[in-house]
């Protein structure tokens, strides 16, 4: 055990202050990087689902242009269509900030041509690598 008086243990040096400042700056930079990366992620969301017309509308709420042609629409368990495969759309799949696109679900060419019933599910995925995922990296 160290026999130094308590008052000498409580003193700090200039090098201690410099170390604390460097650590604080690194933490601030990490926080800023996190904030920027969150802001740069795609923020495409459903804005309208019309079961009568069999359409869904997607909107880019982000600050950057987002191409949604590679996204996948889940229309129920095990039923997925690539957004880029829809033939009847209103708008452009390359969404500018605040821009929308409406997809006619009946124009999908992968066998799923209707919105799910009350027992189904509806989702939007970034890609088709892990449809069972509930990760924020996959599910929008």
Secondary structure, DSSP 4 states (H G I P E B T S, - for coil): -----HHHHS---HHHHHHHHHHHHHHHHHHHHHHHHHHHS--EEEEEEETTTTEEEEEE-SSS-EE-TT-EEE-STT-EEEGGG-SSEES-SEEPTT-EEEEEGGG-SSS--S---TTS--EEESSSS-TT---TTTB-
